[in-house]
Amino acid sequence: MRDVLDRLLPWWEGDHQVALATVVGTWKSAPRQPGAAMLVGVDGEAVGSVSGGCVEGAVYELGQEVIATGSPVLQRYGVSDDEAMGVGLTCGGILDIYVERVSRADFPELGDIAADITAGRPVAVATVVAHPDVTHLGRRLVVRPEPEPVVGSLGSPRADAAVVDDARGMLAQGRTATLEYGPDGERRGEGMRVFVASYAPRPRMLVFGAIDFASAVARMGSFLGYRVTVCDARPVFATRSRFPDADEVVVSWPHRYVEAQVAQDALDARTVACVLTHDPKFDVPLLEVLLGEDAPDLAYIGAMGSRRTHEDRLARLREAGLGEHQLARLRSPIGLDLGARTPEETAVSIASEIIALRWGGRGEPLRETEGAIHRHHG
């Protein structure tokens, strides 16, 4: 819903009825991830995408029906064939798409949810998308971190308790997925499917070293959806004009900045750190903090430099007391082997390594691999 919220909210505020189609499940080579959304809006306008063009026509027609009836529908779209080319997935994947009507009456909580998303406050929406009793379809819970109260109900205290517990765990991870329970929320049961959409603040990218490569990395990080911070101790280089794509530019010794961020619990398992200084007086103290025993387990820590710089850096870090298990977390030299030379090409190389690590990719040409193209974490 996040990707269509800017168009959805004005229609909701104007008390119009629109259809919201959301990808709630994917298998094989499905083109979009859970949470991808499409609107069938006012005057028949279509906004967003659920499959990159494969089934949008069929979803559009279904959305018009849902607007008319008010009854939500969970629809599965699979592999296309010669007779069903217009409603199938030529990529060979399978999508479950949940279509619901949205208006002030149908979704009264949307305004508060949109305010949370816009302000960067974490919020999750848990919606019943399948149930043996059709009257349960569309029931939802709005879940925020404790001690914030939960809004709504799925129909029973047992179901509410189970889903709230799971949704808060998923929200902490920024994870969106469909969960299955028994009709009354039984953990080992089946029949009730609940789609939990987590709207957590953007993950962070920390870029250390105000050099030309950092500007390209900051631009790439912003493009990938990260909240980018550039940090350097030299005020003449760490300026907003040199890093227009960064969300913030901080003038500070990098290791002191990270120590303060750790103390504020401002870094988490989605944070990536790119150390581009390749100057031991900056990067060694910084990496001591990032790789230390008390450091948070970041998603990615990469450091730029030649192989000689890398070996010298490792020696200095060992002298500082870091063990091999800590050094094993360091991605150095940073990036994948793409033959990159320019700052922009190097930024692509670094981004490629971050993406591969996140999704379990190997960085090989797809034509030389077999099996599913898209990997999904559970």
N, C-alpha and C positions, 0 to 999 in steps of 0.2 A: 504493500500500500504506500510505502514511503515514496516510491518513484512516481506516483500519480497524485500525491496529496495536494500539490499546488493547484491542480485542476478540480479535484474532488471537493475540497473545503469550500470554495465559493458556491458551488452548487448546493452543498449541504446547508450552508448559511442562508441561501435563498429558498430553502425548503423545497428543493426540487427532488424528484425521485430518479435515481440513476442506478445502474447495475455495476457491481464491483466483482470482477472475476479474478481469482487468485490461484496461482499454482500452489497446491498443498502437498503434492507428492510427485516424485520423479523416479524413473527407472531407466537403465541402460543409457543411451546417448541422448537423453532429453536435452533440448536446447536451452532451457531456462531453469533457474534454481527456485526452490520453494520461496514464496514471498513475492515473486514477480507478478505484476498486476496489470489489468486492463479495465478501462471504464467504457461503458456504453452510456453516454451522457445526454445532456439536453439537446433537443433537435437531432437526435441520432448520431451525435459526434462520437467517434471512437478515439480513445486516448490510451497510450501504453501498448504493451505487448506481453503475451504469455508464452509464445512459441517462436518468435522471430519470423512469423508469417505463415507458418504451416496450418494452424487451425483457427486463426483469428476470425475468419468468416463465420465458421460454425459457432464460435463463442459469442460473436456479435448477435447472431440470431437468438441464441439461448438467453443472452442478456436481455433482449427485448421481451422475451416471454416472462422472465423473472420479474421485470418491472411491472408487467401487466398483472401477474398473479400474486406477487409478493412472497412466493414460496421459493426458498433457496434450493439449489440443485448441486449435487456433486457428480461431475461427469468425467469419465475416463476417455482419453484419446490415445490410440495406439498406432501401430505401423500402418501406413497407407497401402492401398493396392490400386490397381488400374481403375476399379469402379468407385473408389472412395478417395480419390486424390485430393479432393477439396477439404476433407475433414480428417486426414491422417497425417502422420509425422513421417516425412520422407527420410529422416535421419535414423529411423529405426527405434526411437525411444518411446516411452510411455509417460503420459502426463495425467495427473488427477487435478482437475480444476473445479474449484468451488465458486459458484456464482450466487450472489446475494443482492437483495435490493438495499440501497442506502438512502436514507432520508433522516430528517430530525426525529421522526416517529420510530423508524426502524433501528436507528443507531444513535441514540441520544448522547452517548459517551464520546462521540467522535471529536467534538470541539476540545475537550480536555486532553484527549489523547494527542491531537494535533499540536496543542500548546506544549505538551511534554516533548514531543519529537523536535519541534522547532527550537526549544530551549536546550536541547541536549540532555534532558532528564530521562533516565531509563524507564521504559514502560513496556509491558507485554500484553498482548491481547490473545486470549485463549477462546476459540470458537468451536462449538460442536459441529462437525461437518458430516458425520454419519452416526446413526443411532437406530436401534430396532424400533423405537417409538419416534415417528416422524415429528411429533410435537416438540421434541428436544432439539431439532435442527435449528441452528442459528443462535442458540443460547450462548452467552459469552461471559467471560470474566475479564476484567481489566486489573492487571497485577503489577504492582510497583514494589520496589525493595522495601523490606521491613524498616521501620514500623508503619509504613503507609497502609491504610486500609484497602481491602479488596472491594471492587465494585462489581455487582452482578452476581449471578448464580447459575450453575448448570442444572439445578433441579434437586440436588440432595447434598447434605453436609459432607457425606463421604466422598462424593465425586469432587466437590469443591476443594476439600482438603488435599486430595491426591494431586489434582491438577495445579493448585496454587503452589504446592511444594515443588513440583517438577518445573513449573513455569519460572519460579524464582531462580532455580538452578540454571535454567537455560538462559535467562536474562543476564545473569552474571557472566556467562560465556559469550553473549551476543549471538546465541544460536536459535535458528528458526527451523521447526520441523513439525510433523504430525505424530502424535502419540496415540497409542491404543490402550483402552481399558475395557473392563466389563461394563454393562449398561449402568451400573451404579457406582462406577469408579474403581472396580476391583482391579488390583494391580496385575493379576495373572489372567484376567478375563479378556474378552474380545467382544466387539460389537459397537462400542462407542469410540469414535475417532475424533480427536481434538487437535486442531491446528493451532500451534503456539507461534505467534509472530513476535519476535523480540526486536524492539527498537531501542538499542543501546546507543550511547554516544559513539561517534566515529572513532575507530582505533587510531592510535597515535603513531606518528613516524618522527623520530628524533634524528636530525641531521647535524653532525658535528664537523665544523670546519667551513668557514665562509669563503669557499673557493668556487671556481666556475663549475666544477663537477657538482658541487652542492646545489647550485641553482637549478641544474638540470634534474637532479634527484628530487628536489623539492617540487618541481613542476610535475614530475612523474608521480610522486606520492600523492599530490593533490588530485591528479587525474584518476588515481586508483581509489580515492575515497578516504584517504588518511587525513587526520588533522596534523599538519606539519609544523614542527618547531625547528628552526635553525639556531644553533648556539655556537658562539665563538667568543673568545676573550678579547678580541681586537675590535674596538668600536669603529675604527675607520673602515673595516670590511663588513661587519655585521650590521647592515643597514636595511631598512625596508625597501629602499629603491633598488637594491641589488637582488632582493628576494621577494618580488611581488606576489609569487604564488604561495609563499609560506603563510600560515595562519598567525604565526608569531615569530619574531626575531629577538633572540635573547643575547645580551652582552654579559658574559660570565665565563669564568673558567669552567670547562665542561664537566669536570668531576664534581665541582661544588654544586653546579646546577642539578646534576643527577642525584647527589646526596640529598638535596632539598626536595626533589621530586619523590624520592623513595620515602623520606620522612613524612611527606604529605599523602602517601599511598596513592600517588597519581599515575603510576605505571602498572600495567597488568599484562596478562598472558597474550594479549593481542598487540602489544606495543612492539615496534621494530626500531632498531637503532643502527644507523649508518655512520661509522666513524671514518671520516674522510680527511682528517688532519695530516696523517702519515708523518707526524712529528712526535718523537717520543716524549717530549716534555708535556704535550697535551694528551696523547692517546694512551700512554701507559697508566697514568693515574686514573683516567677515565675508565679504561677497561678493568682496572682493579675493582672499581665500584660496580660496573655492569656485570662482571663475572664472579664477584665475591660471594661468600657463603650466605650473606644476608641480603643479596640482591634478589629482586623478583625474577621469576622465570619468564623472561621475555620471549616473544615468538621468534625473534631473529636478532642476532648481533653480528654485524659485518664490519670489517676494517679494511681500508684501502692501503695499497702499497705494493712495491715490487716483492719478489720472493726473498731478496736479501733483507728488505725492510721487515718482511714477515718473520724471518728467522731471528732477526735482532729483537723484534718485539716479543716473540715467545720467550727468548732468553731473559729479557728484562722482567717479564711477568712471572717466570719461574723464580727468579731472584727475589721477587716481591712476595713469594709464598703461595702462588696459585698452583693448584694441582692439575694433573692431566685431565681429570674428569671435568674440571672447570674450563680448561683451555679447549676441550673438545666442543664446547658450545660456540666457539668463535668461528665465524665464516671468514676466512682470510687466506689468500687474497680475496677480496669481496667480488661477488658476481659470478655468472656463468661464462664459460668460454664461448663467446660469440665472435671473437676477433674484434671487439669494440675498440675504437680509438678516440673518437670525439666525446665530449661530455655527454651529449645526448645519447649516443650509442652506449656509453658506459652506464647511463641511467637505465636504459632498457635492460642491460645485462644484470644490474642489481635488482631491478623489479622482477625480472624473470626468475632469479634465485629465490626471492621472497615468495613469489606465487608458487613455485615448484615445492618449496618447503611446506607451505601452508596446505597444499592439496595432495602432496605425496607424488608429485611429478618427478621425472628423471631427466628432463631437459634434452631428450632425444628427438630426432625427427619422427613425426607421427607415422610416416610411411615405413619406418623401420621397427614399429611396435605393433603389437596385437592386443586385442581385448578392447574394453570400453575406453572411449576417449575422455569422457568426463568422469572424474573421481568424486565421490561424495563421502564426507565424513559423517559418521553416525550420530 
